[in-house]
Amino acid sequence: MLMNNKQPHIIELNSIGSSDLGYITIAEQQGNIPFEIKRIYWTYYTPNQVTRGHHAHKTLEQCIFAVSGQIEFELINKNGEKSKFLLDSPDQGLYIPPMHWRTIKFSHNAVLLCLASDLYNESDYIRNYNNFLNL
């Protein structure tokens, strides 16, 4: 189901299968993913003592999944309001709209899969927190 909620939120995807055979989970552009997918990337082998992220995007939308392990997000909007999310199931995704600062913590052997609304563009990144707050 397509959602028009432009706030960070959890997207629940349907899983098909059983514990005997395994599961498949499907993400569909303009179905349960609320944007056209132009880039897909994943991160892995991130040491659990490392915090990643530390940036925001001007226009990029993302749906992020923990296909393995647990991933914690702290998001901050332009008003300084914080929200926290825990991804610990491969059938849950986190929608992150533009202009949300993020910090990310990974459990041991966590794998993050990201669906992004645009190709990589360094000029879309905001890497300084004070600059982010002043935009």
N, CA, C and O atoms as CSV, one atom per row, in Angstrom:
chain,resi,resn,atom,element,x,y,z
A,1,MET,N,N,0.838,-1.177,0.000
A,1,MET,CA,C,0.000,0.000,0.000
A,1,MET,C,C,0.887,1.246,0.000
A,1,MET,O,O,1.799,1.360,0.818
A,2,LEU,N,N,0.621,2.171,-0.909
A,2,LEU,CA,C,1.376,3.411,-1.009
A,2,LEU,C,C,0.966,4.353,0.098
A,2,LEU,O,O,-0.222,4.544,0.360
A,3,MET,N,N,1.969,4.950,0.757
A,3,MET,CA,C,1.696,5.893,1.841
A,3,MET,C,C,2.204,7.263,1.437
A,3,MET,O,O,3.198,7.377,0.720
A,4,ASN,N,N,1.521,8.304,1.897
A,4,ASN,CA,C,1.951,9.665,1.629
A,4,ASN,C,C,2.452,10.346,2.888
A,4,ASN,O,O,2.513,11.574,2.937
A,5,ASN,N,N,2.809,9.587,3.897
A,5,ASN,CA,C,3.293,10.124,5.161
A,5,ASN,C,C,4.742,10.568,4.981
A,5,ASN,O,O,5.624,9.732,4.786
A,6,LYS,N,N,4.996,11.877,5.045
A,6,LYS,CA,C,6.347,12.399,4.832
A,6,LYS,C,C,7.104,12.593,6.138
A,6,LYS,O,O,8.046,13.384,6.194
A,7,GLN,N,N,6.711,11.889,7.177
A,7,GLN,CA,C,7.448,11.845,8.435
A,7,GLN,C,C,8.149,10.489,8.507
A,7,GLN,O,O,7.695,9.531,7.882
A,8,PRO,N,N,9.242,10.391,9.255
A,8,PRO,CA,C,9.865,9.078,9.421
A,8,PRO,C,C,8.866,8.099,10.033
A,8,PRO,O,O,8.150,8.441,10.974
A,9,HIS,N,N,8.824,6.898,9.501
A,9,HIS,CA,C,7.919,5.888,10.047
A,9,HIS,C,C,8.356,4.494,9.596
A,9,HIS,O,O,9.086,4.326,8.619
A,10,ILE,N,N,7.883,3.521,10.339
A,10,ILE,CA,C,8.152,2.121,10.020
A,10,ILE,C,C,7.186,1.662,8.939
A,10,ILE,O,O,5.987,1.931,9.004
A,11,ILE,N,N,7.721,0.974,7.957
A,11,ILE,CA,C,6.924,0.356,6.902
A,11,ILE,C,C,6.954,-1.146,7.145
A,11,ILE,O,O,8.022,-1.755,7.200
A,12,GLU,N,N,5.782,-1.731,7.290
A,12,GLU,CA,C,5.672,-3.181,7.487
A,12,GLU,C,C,5.465,-3.838,6.125
A,12,GLU,O,O,4.509,-3.515,5.419
A,13,LEU,N,N,6.346,-4.747,5.758
A,13,LEU,CA,C,6.225,-5.475,4.505
A,13,LEU,C,C,5.675,-6.868,4.778
A,13,LEU,O,O,5.914,-7.442,5.840
A,14,ASN,N,N,4.944,-7.402,3.821
A,14,ASN,CA,C,4.413,-8.753,3.969
A,14,ASN,C,C,5.517,-9.772,3.735
A,14,ASN,O,O,6.321,-9.643,2.812
A,15,SER,N,N,5.539,-10.787,4.588
A,15,SER,CA,C,6.450,-11.914,4.416
A,15,SER,C,C,5.638,-13.140,4.055
A,15,SER,O,O,4.555,-13.367,4.594
A,16,ILE,N,N,6.167,-13.917,3.147
A,16,ILE,CA,C,5.516,-15.145,2.712
A,16,ILE,C,C,6.466,-16.289,3.029
A,16,ILE,O,O,7.661,-16.202,2.746
A,17,GLY,N,N,5.946,-17.354,3.611
A,17,GLY,CA,C,6.778,-18.514,3.875
A,17,GLY,C,C,6.480,-19.137,5.215
A,17,GLY,O,O,5.440,-18.881,5.823
A,18,SER,N,N,7.407,-19.958,5.666
A,18,SER,CA,C,7.249,-20.657,6.937
A,18,SER,C,C,8.627,-20.899,7.538
A,18,SER,O,O,9.649,-20.785,6.861
A,19,SER,N,N,8.631,-21.233,8.814
A,19,SER,CA,C,9.905,-21.518,9.473
A,19,SER,C,C,10.551,-22.786,8.906
A,19,SER,O,O,11.764,-22.961,9.015
A,20,ASP,N,N,9.756,-23.663,8.307
A,20,ASP,CA,C,10.296,-24.884,7.702
A,20,ASP,C,C,11.055,-24.613,6.402
A,20,ASP,O,O,12.069,-25.252,6.122
A,21,LEU,N,N,10.555,-23.661,5.612
A,21,LEU,CA,C,11.115,-23.413,4.285
A,21,LEU,C,C,11.865,-22.097,4.152
A,21,LEU,O,O,12.659,-21.921,3.228
A,22,GLY,N,N,11.620,-21.180,5.065
A,22,GLY,CA,C,12.196,-19.844,4.954
A,22,GLY,C,C,11.151,-18.851,4.462
A,22,GLY,O,O,9.998,-19.210,4.224
A,23,TYR,N,N,11.570,-17.602,4.313
A,23,TYR,CA,C,10.637,-16.521,3.998
A,23,TYR,C,C,11.140,-15.691,2.830
A,23,TYR,O,O,12.334,-15.660,2.531
A,24,ILE,N,N,10.206,-15.025,2.184
A,24,ILE,CA,C,10.508,-14.010,1.188
A,24,ILE,C,C,9.713,-12.766,1.565
A,24,ILE,O,O,8.541,-12.851,1.932
A,25,THR,N,N,10.357,-11.622,1.471
A,25,THR,CA,C,9.710,-10.340,1.725
A,25,THR,C,C,9.905,-9.490,0.483
A,25,THR,O,O,10.998,-9.451,-0.083
A,26,ILE,N,N,8.843,-8.803,0.054
A,26,ILE,CA,C,8.869,-8.078,-1.209
A,26,ILE,C,C,8.659,-6.589,-0.976
A,26,ILE,O,O,7.722,-6.180,-0.291
A,27,ALA,N,N,9.546,-5.784,-1.556
A,27,ALA,CA,C,9.399,-4.327,-1.568
A,27,ALA,C,C,9.131,-3.918,-3.012
A,27,ALA,O,O,9.844,-4.336,-3.924
A,28,GLU,N,N,8.094,-3.095,-3.216
A,28,GLU,CA,C,7.721,-2.699,-4.571
A,28,GLU,C,C,7.662,-1.185,-4.702
A,28,GLU,O,O,7.026,-0.493,-3.907
A,29,GLN,N,N,8.340,-0.696,-5.721
A,29,GLN,CA,C,8.326,0.730,-6.027
A,29,GLN,C,C,6.894,1.192,-6.255
A,29,GLN,O,O,6.141,0.565,-7.000
A,30,GLN,N,N,6.528,2.283,-5.615
A,30,GLN,CA,C,5.192,2.868,-5.678
A,30,GLN,C,C,4.117,1.896,-5.178
A,30,GLN,O,O,2.928,2.138,-5.387
A,31,GLY,N,N,4.511,0.822,-4.533
A,31,GLY,CA,C,3.598,-0.088,-3.849
A,31,GLY,C,C,3.747,0.177,-2.369
A,31,GLY,O,O,3.072,1.046,-1.817
A,32,ASN,N,N,4.639,-0.576,-1.713
A,32,ASN,CA,C,4.901,-0.320,-0.293
A,32,ASN,C,C,6.122,0.581,-0.092
A,32,ASN,O,O,6.443,0.940,1.041
A,33,ILE,N,N,6.795,0.944,-1.166
A,33,ILE,CA,C,7.898,1.919,-1.120
A,33,ILE,C,C,7.375,3.201,-1.770
A,33,ILE,O,O,6.986,3.177,-2.937
A,34,PRO,N,N,7.358,4.325,-1.036
A,34,PRO,CA,C,6.634,5.517,-1.507
A,34,PRO,C,C,7.405,6.426,-2.467
A,34,PRO,O,O,7.160,7.632,-2.498
A,35,PHE,N,N,8.327,5.870,-3.244
A,35,PHE,CA,C,9.058,6.683,-4.212
A,35,PHE,C,C,9.655,5.769,-5.271
A,35,PHE,O,O,9.709,4.552,-5.098
A,36,GLU,N,N,10.104,6.368,-6.371
A,36,GLU,CA,C,10.801,5.624,-7.404
A,36,GLU,C,C,12.200,5.276,-6.894
A,36,GLU,O,O,12.928,6.152,-6.426
A,37,ILE,N,N,12.568,4.017,-6.983
A,37,ILE,CA,C,13.867,3.550,-6.493
A,37,ILE,C,C,14.902,3.739,-7.595
A,37,ILE,O,O,14.788,3.157,-8.674
A,38,LYS,N,N,15.921,4.564,-7.312
A,38,LYS,CA,C,16.973,4.812,-8.295
A,38,LYS,C,C,18.329,4.261,-7.867
A,38,LYS,O,O,19.245,4.154,-8.681
A,39,ARG,N,N,18.454,3.912,-6.588
A,39,ARG,CA,C,19.740,3.391,-6.100
A,39,ARG,C,C,19.474,2.426,-4.961
A,39,ARG,O,O,18.572,2.635,-4.149
A,40,ILE,N,N,20.266,1.372,-4.910
A,40,ILE,CA,C,20.204,0.389,-3.828
A,40,ILE,C,C,21.634,0.167,-3.346
A,40,ILE,O,O,22.547,-0.046,-4.145
A,41,TYR,N,N,21.812,0.219,-2.033
A,41,TYR,CA,C,23.138,-0.100,-1.492
A,41,TYR,C,C,22.971,-0.791,-0.148
A,41,TYR,O,O,21.896,-0.759,0.450
A,42,TRP,N,N,24.046,-1.418,0.319
A,42,TRP,CA,C,24.021,-2.087,1.611
A,42,TRP,C,C,25.348,-1.875,2.309
A,42,TRP,O,O,26.386,-1.687,1.674
A,43,THR,N,N,25.292,-1.910,3.632
A,43,THR,CA,C,26.495,-1.839,4.456
A,43,THR,C,C,26.558,-3.097,5.309
A,43,THR,O,O,25.528,-3.667,5.672
A,44,TYR,N,N,27.767,-3.522,5.623
A,44,TYR,CA,C,27.947,-4.745,6.405
A,44,TYR,C,C,29.318,-4.714,7.059
A,44,TYR,O,O,30.168,-3.893,6.712
A,45,TYR,N,N,29.522,-5.610,7.998
A,45,TYR,CA,C,30.764,-5.696,8.783
A,45,TYR,C,C,31.075,-4.392,9.519
A,45,TYR,O,O,32.240,-4.084,9.770
A,46,THR,N,N,30.045,-3.633,9.862
A,46,THR,CA,C,30.257,-2.417,10.645
A,46,THR,C,C,30.482,-2.822,12.095
A,46,THR,O,O,29.608,-3.456,12.685
A,47,PRO,N,N,31.614,-2.482,12.688
A,47,PRO,CA,C,31.840,-2.831,14.097
A,47,PRO,C,C,30.756,-2.215,14.978
A,47,PRO,O,O,30.342,-1.076,14.757
A,48,ASN,N,N,30.298,-2.971,15.976
A,48,ASN,CA,C,29.173,-2.480,16.780
A,48,ASN,C,C,29.532,-1.298,17.661
A,48,ASN,O,O,28.629,-0.678,18.222
A,49,GLN,N,N,30.798,-0.954,17.811
A,49,GLN,CA,C,31.158,0.233,18.590
A,49,GLN,C,C,31.191,1.491,17.709
A,49,GLN,O,O,31.394,2.595,18.214
A,50,VAL,N,N,30.994,1.328,16.409
A,50,VAL,CA,C,31.026,2.451,15.467
A,50,VAL,C,C,29.618,3.011,15.289
A,50,VAL,O,O,28.661,2.257,15.116
A,51,THR,N,N,29.496,4.335,15.332
A,51,THR,CA,C,28.241,5.008,15.010
A,51,THR,C,C,28.405,5.633,13.632
A,51,THR,O,O,29.354,6.378,13.389
A,52,ARG,N,N,27.474,5.325,12.734
A,52,ARG,CA,C,27.539,5.844,11.365
A,52,ARG,C,C,26.455,6.891,11.162
A,52,ARG,O,O,25.731,7.249,12.091
A,53,GLY,N,N,26.361,7.365,9.950
A,53,GLY,CA,C,25.372,8.381,9.607
A,53,GLY,C,C,26.000,9.754,9.721
A,53,GLY,O,O,26.851,10.133,8.916
A,54,HIS,N,N,25.572,10.494,10.728
A,54,HIS,CA,C,26.086,11.844,10.978
A,54,HIS,C,C,25.910,12.734,9.747
A,54,HIS,O,O,26.826,13.459,9.357
A,55,HIS,N,N,24.726,12.669,9.143
A,55,HIS,CA,C,24.425,13.521,8.001
A,55,HIS,C,C,22.914,13.580,7.791
A,55,HIS,O,O,22.154,12.829,8.402
A,56,ALA,N,N,22.504,14.484,6.920
A,56,ALA,CA,C,21.120,14.580,6.448
A,56,ALA,C,C,21.180,14.717,4.930
A,56,ALA,O,O,22.249,14.922,4.354
A,57,HIS,N,N,20.026,14.601,4.297
A,57,HIS,CA,C,19.926,14.798,2.851
A,57,HIS,C,C,18.948,15.924,2.564
A,57,HIS,O,O,17.922,16.053,3.232
A,58,LYS,N,N,19.271,16.733,1.571
A,58,LYS,CA,C,18.400,17.849,1.200
A,58,LYS,C,C,17.127,17.367,0.522
A,58,LYS,O,O,16.042,17.857,0.835
A,59,THR,N,N,17.238,16.413,-0.405
A,59,THR,CA,C,16.069,15.978,-1.182
A,59,THR,C,C,15.872,14.467,-1.213
A,59,THR,O,O,14.788,14.003,-1.568
A,60,LEU,N,N,16.878,13.696,-0.855
A,60,LEU,CA,C,16.819,12.241,-0.972
A,60,LEU,C,C,15.844,11.625,0.021
A,60,LEU,O,O,15.816,12.005,1.192
A,61,GLU,N,N,15.044,10.671,-0.452
A,61,GLU,CA,C,14.198,9.838,0.401
A,61,GLU,C,C,14.827,8.450,0.456
A,61,GLU,O,O,15.434,7.994,-0.513
A,62,GLN,N,N,14.674,7.780,1.605
A,62,GLN,CA,C,15.240,6.449,1.767
A,62,GLN,C,C,14.270,5.537,2.509
A,62,GLN,O,O,13.499,5.982,3.360
A,63,CYS,N,N,14.326,4.264,2.172
A,63,CYS,CA,C,13.733,3.203,2.985
A,63,CYS,C,C,14.880,2.269,3.335
A,63,CYS,O,O,15.584,1.769,2.457
A,64,ILE,N,N,15.055,2.044,4.626
A,64,ILE,CA,C,16.202,1.284,5.107
A,64,ILE,C,C,15.710,0.041,5.840
A,64,ILE,O,O,14.742,0.091,6.599
A,65,PHE,N,N,16.393,-1.068,5.599
A,65,PHE,CA,C,16.027,-2.353,6.183
A,65,PHE,C,C,17.231,-2.973,6.877
A,65,PHE,O,O,18.364,-2.832,6.416
A,66,ALA,N,N,16.983,-3.656,7.980
A,66,ALA,CA,C,17.995,-4.491,8.620
A,66,ALA,C,C,17.723,-5.914,8.144
A,66,ALA,O,O,16.897,-6.617,8.726
A,67,VAL,N,N,18.407,-6.336,7.097
A,67,VAL,CA,C,18.166,-7.680,6.576
A,67,VAL,C,C,18.784,-8.744,7.473
A,67,VAL,O,O,18.465,-9.928,7.363
A,68,SER,N,N,19.674,-8.309,8.362
A,68,SER,CA,C,20.255,-9.188,9.372
A,68,SER,C,C,20.650,-8.329,10.566
A,68,SER,O,O,21.114,-7.201,10.396
A,69,GLY,N,N,20.469,-8.852,11.759
A,69,GLY,CA,C,20.865,-8.127,12.962
A,69,GLY,C,C,19.897,-7.014,13.336
A,69,GLY,O,O,18.748,-6.988,12.895
A,70,GLN,N,N,20.392,-6.094,14.161
A,70,GLN,CA,C,19.594,-4.963,14.634
A,70,GLN,C,C,20.309,-3.663,14.290
A,70,GLN,O,O,21.535,-3.568,14.350
A,71,ILE,N,N,19.510,-2.667,13.931
A,71,ILE,CA,C,20.057,-1.352,13.614
A,71,ILE,C,C,19.208,-0.310,14.323
A,71,ILE,O,O,17.985,-0.290,14.186
A,72,GLU,N,N,19.876,0.562,15.088
A,72,GLU,CA,C,19.193,1.633,15.822
A,72,GLU,C,C,19.415,2.956,15.104
A,72,GLU,O,O,20.528,3.269,14.680
A,73,PHE,N,N,18.341,3.726,14.976
A,73,PHE,CA,C,18.401,5.042,14.347
A,73,PHE,C,C,17.945,6.101,15.327
A,73,PHE,O,O,16.965,5.912,16.049
A,74,GLU,N,N,18.656,7.213,15.351
A,74,GLU,CA,C,18.149,8.421,15.987
A,74,GLU,C,C,18.061,9.463,14.882
A,74,GLU,O,O,19.058,9.784,14.235
A,75,LEU,N,N,16.854,9.988,14.674
A,75,LEU,CA,C,16.605,10.991,13.648
A,75,LEU,C,C,16.251,12.306,14.318
A,75,LEU,O,O,15.562,12.329,15.337
A,76,ILE,N,N,16.725,13.395,13.741
A,76,ILE,CA,C,16.418,14.728,14.257
A,76,ILE,C,C,15.939,15.571,13.080
A,76,ILE,O,O,16.606,15.654,12.049
A,77,ASN,N,N,14.757,16.203,13.251
A,77,ASN,CA,C,14.260,17.063,12.180
A,77,ASN,C,C,14.789,18.481,12.350
A,77,ASN,O,O,15.530,18.758,13.293
A,78,LYS,N,N,14.419,19.367,11.456
A,78,LYS,CA,C,14.925,20.747,11.476
A,78,LYS,C,C,14.512,21.517,12.718
A,78,LYS,O,O,15.156,22.504,13.073
A,79,ASN,N,N,13.445,21.082,13.388
A,79,ASN,CA,C,13.001,21.738,14.623
A,79,ASN,C,C,13.708,21.187,15.851
A,79,ASN,O,O,13.425,21.614,16.971
A,80,GLY,N,N,14.625,20.245,15.658
A,80,GLY,CA,C,15.347,19.645,16.769
A,80,GLY,C,C,14.600,18.513,17.451
A,80,GLY,O,O,15.049,18.010,18.481
A,81,GLU,N,N,13.455,18.100,16.885
A,81,GLU,CA,C,12.674,17.001,17.473
A,81,GLU,C,C,13.328,15.672,17.113
A,81,GLU,O,O,13.646,15.412,15.952
A,82,LYS,N,N,13.523,14.833,18.138
A,82,LYS,CA,C,14.192,13.547,17.962
A,82,LYS,C,C,13.176,12.413,17.907
A,82,LYS,O,O,12.138,12.451,18.568
A,83,SER,N,N,13.499,11.412,17.110
A,83,SER,CA,C,12.732,10.168,17.104
A,83,SER,C,C,13.728,9.019,16.997
A,83,SER,O,O,14.765,9.128,16.343
A,84,LYS,N,N,13.386,7.921,17.653
A,84,LYS,CA,C,14.256,6.743,17.652
A,84,LYS,C,C,13.498,5.559,17.075
A,84,LYS,O,O,12.300,5.392,17.304
A,85,PHE,N,N,14.221,4.745,16.326
A,85,PHE,CA,C,13.645,3.566,15.699
A,85,PHE,C,C,14.633,2.412,15.831
A,85,PHE,O,O,15.848,2.607,15.773
A,86,LEU,N,N,14.096,1.216,16.009
A,86,LEU,CA,C,14.897,-0.004,16.042
A,86,LEU,C,C,14.402,-0.923,14.940
A,86,LEU,O,O,13.233,-1.310,14.922
A,87,LEU,N,N,15.285,-1.270,14.028
A,87,LEU,CA,C,14.975,-2.264,13.004
A,87,LEU,C,C,15.593,-3.577,13.448
A,87,LEU,O,O,16.809,-3.679,13.612
A,88,ASP,N,N,14.745,-4.585,13.642
A,88,ASP,CA,C,15.240,-5.880,14.106
A,88,ASP,C,C,14.553,-7.049,13.410
A,88,ASP,O,O,14.635,-8.189,13.865
A,89,SER,N,N,13.877,-6.758,12.308
A,89,SER,CA,C,13.196,-7.787,11.540
A,89,SER,C,C,13.309,-7.426,10.056
A,89,SER,O,O,13.085,-6.270,9.697
A,90,PRO,N,N,13.647,-8.378,9.191
A,90,PRO,CA,C,13.843,-8.038,7.781
A,90,PRO,C,C,12.565,-7.640,7.043
A,90,PRO,O,O,12.633,-7.198,5.896
A,91,ASP,N,N,11.405,-7.789,7.679
A,91,ASP,CA,C,10.160,-7.362,7.028
A,91,ASP,C,C,9.690,-5.989,7.509
A,91,ASP,O,O,8.538,-5.613,7.295
A,92,GLN,N,N,10.583,-5.247,8.156
A,92,GLN,CA,C,10.290,-3.876,8.578
A,92,GLN,C,C,11.308,-2.940,7.955
A,92,GLN,O,O,12.507,-3.218,7.950
A,93,GLY,N,N,10.817,-1.836,7.434
A,93,GLY,CA,C,11.708,-0.818,6.890
A,93,GLY,C,C,11.453,0.507,7.575
A,93,GLY,O,O,10.387,0.727,8.148
A,94,LEU,N,N,12.429,1.382,7.514
A,94,LEU,CA,C,12.293,2.726,8.057
A,94,LEU,C,C,12.309,3.707,6.900
A,94,LEU,O,O,13.288,3.791,6.158
A,95,TYR,N,N,11.210,4.457,6.748
A,95,TYR,CA,C,11.158,5.521,5.749
A,95,TYR,C,C,11.782,6.767,6.363
A,95,TYR,O,O,11.371,7.206,7.437
A,96,ILE,N,N,12.776,7.339,5.681
A,96,ILE,CA,C,13.413,8.579,6.128
A,96,ILE,C,C,13.227,9.621,5.030
A,96,ILE,O,O,13.802,9.494,3.948
A,97,PRO,N,N,12.424,10.653,5.304
A,97,PRO,CA,C,12.240,11.721,4.316
A,97,PRO,C,C,13.441,12.665,4.304
A,97,PRO,O,O,14.327,12.546,5.151
A,98,PRO,N,N,13.482,13.593,3.360
A,98,PRO,CA,C,14.573,14.571,3.347
A,98,PRO,C,C,14.619,15.376,4.643
A,98,PRO,O,O,13.643,15.440,5.392
A,99,MET,N,N,15.769,15.984,4.887
A,99,MET,CA,C,15.978,16.927,5.983
A,99,MET,C,C,15.791,16.300,7.365
A,99,MET,O,O,15.162,16.889,8.245
A,100,HIS,N,N,16.342,15.108,7.542
A,100,HIS,CA,C,16.384,14.448,8.850
A,100,HIS,C,C,17.816,13.983,9.109
A,100,HIS,O,O,18.344,13.117,8.412
A,101,TRP,N,N,18.424,14.576,10.124
A,101,TRP,CA,C,19.764,14.179,10.551
A,101,TRP,C,C,19.674,12.792,11.157
A,101,TRP,O,O,18.731,12.494,11.891
A,102,ARG,N,N,20.647,11.938,10.855
A,102,ARG,CA,C,20.591,10.577,11.384
A,102,ARG,C,C,21.917,10.145,11.981
A,102,ARG,O,O,22.993,10.501,11.500
A,103,THR,N,N,21.800,9.357,13.055
A,103,THR,CA,C,22.921,8.591,13.577
A,103,THR,C,C,22.449,7.144,13.639
A,103,THR,O,O,21.286,6.865,13.931
A,104,ILE,N,N,23.372,6.234,13.359
A,104,ILE,CA,C,23.015,4.829,13.179
A,104,ILE,C,C,23.996,3.960,13.957
A,104,ILE,O,O,25.211,4.136,13.867
A,105,LYS,N,N,23.439,3.007,14.732
A,105,LYS,CA,C,24.253,2.035,15.471
A,105,LYS,C,C,23.863,0.632,15.023
A,105,LYS,O,O,22.690,0.337,14.796
A,106,PHE,N,N,24.863,-0.216,14.902
A,106,PHE,CA,C,24.682,-1.558,14.364
A,106,PHE,C,C,24.999,-2.616,15.410
A,106,PHE,O,O,25.931,-2.457,16.198
A,107,SER,N,N,24.225,-3.697,15.417
A,107,SER,CA,C,24.597,-4.860,16.217
A,107,SER,C,C,25.668,-5.643,15.448
A,107,SER,O,O,25.940,-5.367,14.279
A,108,HIS,N,N,26.262,-6.612,16.123
A,108,HIS,CA,C,27.260,-7.471,15.497
A,108,HIS,C,C,26.658,-8.137,14.258
A,108,HIS,O,O,25.569,-8.707,14.325
A,109,ASN,N,N,27.353,-8.067,13.149
A,109,ASN,CA,C,26.960,-8.692,11.882
A,109,ASN,C,C,25.664,-8.153,11.282
A,109,ASN,O,O,25.029,-8.842,10.483
A,110,ALA,N,N,25.261,-6.945,11.648
A,110,ALA,CA,C,24.066,-6.352,11.039
A,110,ALA,C,C,24.355,-5.999,9.581
A,110,ALA,O,O,25.463,-5.596,9.227
A,111,VAL,N,N,23.332,-6.161,8.750
A,111,VAL,CA,C,23.408,-5.779,7.342
A,111,VAL,C,C,22.291,-4.780,7.075
A,111,VAL,O,O,21.115,-5.081,7.279
A,112,LEU,N,N,22.666,-3.585,6.616
A,112,LEU,CA,C,21.714,-2.529,6.290
A,112,LEU,C,C,21.539,-2.501,4.783
A,112,LEU,O,O,22.517,-2.453,4.038
A,113,LEU,N,N,20.276,-2.531,4.332
A,113,LEU,CA,C,19.933,-2.400,2.919
A,113,LEU,C,C,19.153,-1.111,2.754
A,113,LEU,O,O,18.175,-0.880,3.465
A,114,CYS,N,N,19.578,-0.265,1.817
A,114,CYS,CA,C,18.920,1.023,1.607
A,114,CYS,C,C,18.381,1.118,0.188
A,114,CYS,O,O,19.089,0.839,-0.780
A,115,LEU,N,N,17.112,1.515,0.077
A,115,LEU,CA,C,16.493,1.878,-1.193
A,115,LEU,C,C,16.436,3.398,-1.214
A,115,LEU,O,O,15.890,4.008,-0.295
A,116,ALA,N,N,16.992,4.015,-2.246
A,116,ALA,CA,C,17.100,5.473,-2.291
A,116,ALA,C,C,16.379,6.029,-3.514
A,116,ALA,O,O,16.290,5.379,-4.556
A,117,SER,N,N,15.867,7.245,-3.360
A,117,SER,CA,C,15.063,7.871,-4.410
A,117,SER,C,C,15.891,8.527,-5.511
A,117,SER,O,O,15.330,9.001,-6.499
A,118,ASP,N,N,17.199,8.563,-5.361
A,118,ASP,CA,C,18.014,9.207,-6.389
A,118,ASP,C,C,19.406,8.588,-6.426
A,118,ASP,O,O,19.805,7.866,-5.512
A,119,LEU,N,N,20.123,8.879,-7.481
A,119,LEU,CA,C,21.500,8.439,-7.608
A,119,LEU,C,C,22.365,9.192,-6.609
A,119,LEU,O,O,21.954,10.223,-6.078
A,120,TYR,N,N,23.556,8.681,-6.356
A,120,TYR,CA,C,24.468,9.345,-5.424
A,120,TYR,C,C,24.788,10.746,-5.928
A,120,TYR,O,O,25.105,10.943,-7.102
A,121,ASN,N,N,24.700,11.723,-5.011
A,121,ASN,CA,C,25.018,13.110,-5.338
A,121,ASN,C,C,25.570,13.759,-4.074
A,121,ASN,O,O,24.814,14.062,-3.151
A,122,GLU,N,N,26.869,13.971,-4.027
A,122,GLU,CA,C,27.497,14.515,-2.823
A,122,GLU,C,C,26.888,15.852,-2.417
A,122,GLU,O,O,26.833,16.156,-1.225
A,123,SER,N,N,26.430,16.654,-3.366
A,123,SER,CA,C,25.874,17.970,-3.023
A,123,SER,C,C,24.531,17.867,-2.295
A,123,SER,O,O,24.058,18.864,-1.749
A,124,ASP,N,N,23.910,16.690,-2.277
A,124,ASP,CA,C,22.660,16.491,-1.534
A,124,ASP,C,C,22.915,16.253,-0.044
A,124,ASP,O,O,21.996,16.366,0.767
A,125,TYR,N,N,24.149,15.927,0.317
A,125,TYR,CA,C,24.487,15.625,1.710
A,125,TYR,C,C,24.702,16.901,2.511
A,125,TYR,O,O,25.276,17.871,2.016
A,126,ILE,N,N,24.238,16.886,3.744
A,126,ILE,CA,C,24.562,17.916,4.727
A,126,ILE,C,C,25.358,17.194,5.800
A,126,ILE,O,O,24.803,16.372,6.530
A,127,ARG,N,N,26.635,17.484,5.909
A,127,ARG,CA,C,27.511,16.727,6.796
A,127,ARG,C,C,27.890,17.477,8.068
A,127,ARG,O,O,28.579,16.928,8.927
A,128,ASN,N,N,27.449,18.717,8.195
A,128,ASN,CA,C,27.725,19.508,9.392
A,128,ASN,C,C,26.406,19.772,10.108
A,128,ASN,O,O,25.492,20.368,9.538
A,129,TYR,N,N,26.310,19.324,11.368
A,129,TYR,CA,C,25.048,19.422,12.110
A,129,TYR,C,C,24.594,20.871,12.283
A,129,TYR,O,O,23.405,21.157,12.144
A,130,ASN,N,N,25.507,21.783,12.580
A,130,ASN,CA,C,25.121,23.190,12.749
A,130,ASN,C,C,24.607,23.784,11.442
A,130,ASN,O,O,23.657,24.567,11.446
A,131,ASN,N,N,25.228,23.418,10.330
A,131,ASN,CA,C,24.719,23.870,9.029
A,131,ASN,C,C,23.315,23.333,8.785
A,131,ASN,O,O,22.457,24.048,8.269
A,132,PHE,N,N,23.077,22.078,9.153
A,132,PHE,CA,C,21.752,21.470,9.011
A,132,PHE,C,C,20.707,22.270,9.778
A,132,PHE,O,O,19.644,22.584,9.242
A,133,LEU,N,N,21.005,22.598,11.022
A,133,LEU,CA,C,20.040,23.335,11.849
A,133,LEU,C,C,19.785,24.743,11.325
A,133,LEU,O,O,18.717,25.306,11.563
A,134,ASN,N,N,20.753,25.317,10.614
A,134,ASN,CA,C,20.622,26.693,10.137
A,134,ASN,C,C,20.042,26.817,8.735
A,134,ASN,O,O,19.870,27.931,8.239
A,135,LEU,N,N,19.739,25.702,8.091
A,135,LEU,CA,C,19.140,25.767,6.745
A,135,LEU,C,C,17.687,26.187,6.810
A,135,LEU,O,O,17.028,26.293,5.775
